[in-house]
């Protein structure tokens, strides 16, 4: 299973699932490359905004844990105003936005 993630969320030891190419379609990192912090910094400097990584079970668990932390944080932020319908709606929109950004 593969997933596109923002380059800022990339971590060393993640595996590239699809070639990372620049604007001129030059391959910067081929599929199967194990990321290092140097790779990540280089991609950021070259303007790469997202990469496709191979999802492992550990990566999927991290992804789920991140979404859970985001939900818990929103619960904290909205706990005093959750009885107002408009605030509940805003909370749901914020969570939907965060889920979409996480899945990009």
C-alpha positions as MATLAB code, in Angstrom:
seq = 'XXXXXXXXXXXXXXXXXXXXXXXXXXXXXXXXXXXXXXXXXXXXXXXXXXXXXXXXXXXXXXXXXXXXXXXXXXXXXXXXXXXXXXXXXXXXXXXXXXXXXXXX';
ca = [
       0.000    0.000    0.000;
       1.308    3.477   -0.892;
       0.446    6.946    0.365;
       1.369   10.496   -0.590;
       2.583   12.561    2.347;
       3.839   16.139    2.678;
       7.631   16.198    2.561;
       7.630   17.818    6.018;
       6.073   14.627    7.415;
       8.714   12.379    5.857;
      10.979   10.516    8.247;
      14.272    8.698    7.818;
      13.856    4.975    7.020;
      10.619    5.492    5.077;
      10.730    3.845    1.647;
       9.944    5.739   -1.570;
       7.058    4.026   -3.421;
       7.273    6.044   -6.673;
      10.162    7.894   -8.270;
      10.566   11.433   -6.950;
      11.015   13.728   -9.949;
      11.720   17.434  -10.324;
       9.890   19.907  -12.574;
      11.873   18.680  -15.580;
      10.959   15.037  -14.879;
      14.516   14.215  -13.747;
      14.515   11.416  -11.177;
      15.794   12.758   -7.873;
      15.190    9.572   -5.884;
      14.166    6.272   -7.451;
      11.439    3.989   -6.194;
      12.668    1.782   -3.350;
      15.061    4.349   -1.883;
      15.218    4.313    1.911;
      15.004    7.931    3.012;
      17.670    9.629    5.090;
      17.494   13.044    6.737;
      19.882   14.288    4.026;
      17.470   13.113    1.311;
      14.567   14.876    3.001;
      16.440   18.169    3.384;
      17.617   18.006   -0.236;
      14.062   17.431   -1.500;
      12.776   20.369    0.542;
      15.511   22.613   -0.903;
      14.528   21.500   -4.429;
      10.909   22.500   -3.856;
       9.428   18.999   -3.610;
       6.211   19.292   -1.594;
       5.073   15.661   -1.336;
       6.355   12.158   -1.878;
       4.797    8.736   -2.227;
       5.955    6.307    0.434;
       5.372    2.616    0.985;
       3.060    2.181    3.923;
       4.113   -0.423    6.383;
       2.033   -1.562    9.301;
       4.076    0.739   11.565;
       3.482    3.715    9.254;
      -0.254    3.030    9.169;
      -0.319    2.855   12.967;
       1.570    6.174   13.180;
      -0.918    7.695   10.730;
      -3.867    6.499   12.832;
      -2.228    7.706   16.036;
      -1.666   11.130   14.494;
      -5.334   11.434   13.533;
      -6.352   10.347   17.027;
      -4.101   13.025   18.577;
      -5.653   15.618   16.272;
      -9.173   14.581   17.295;
      -8.240   14.704   20.977;
      -6.753   18.181   20.529;
      -9.902   19.412   18.821;
     -11.984   17.944   21.645;
      -9.884   19.970   24.094;
     -10.214   23.156   22.068;
     -13.979   22.865   21.677;
     -14.912   21.299   25.028;
     -16.495   24.444   26.501;
     -18.518   25.311   23.415;
     -19.560   21.921   22.051;
     -23.195   22.547   23.010;
     -23.437   25.266   20.325;
     -24.387   23.694   16.975;
     -22.242   26.109   14.975;
     -19.158   25.183   17.008;
     -19.823   21.493   16.493;
     -20.073   22.149   12.776;
     -16.820   24.142   12.811;
     -15.090   21.353   14.725;
     -16.232   18.778   12.157;
     -14.979   20.987    9.285;
     -11.592   21.449   10.947;
     -11.239   17.713   11.510;
     -12.252   16.964    7.934;
      -9.654   19.468    6.688;
      -6.938   17.931    8.874;
      -7.792   14.429    7.663;
      -7.604   15.569    4.042;
      -4.250   17.297    4.625;
      -2.900   14.212    6.362;
      -3.992   12.011    3.453;
      -2.454   14.228    0.756;
];
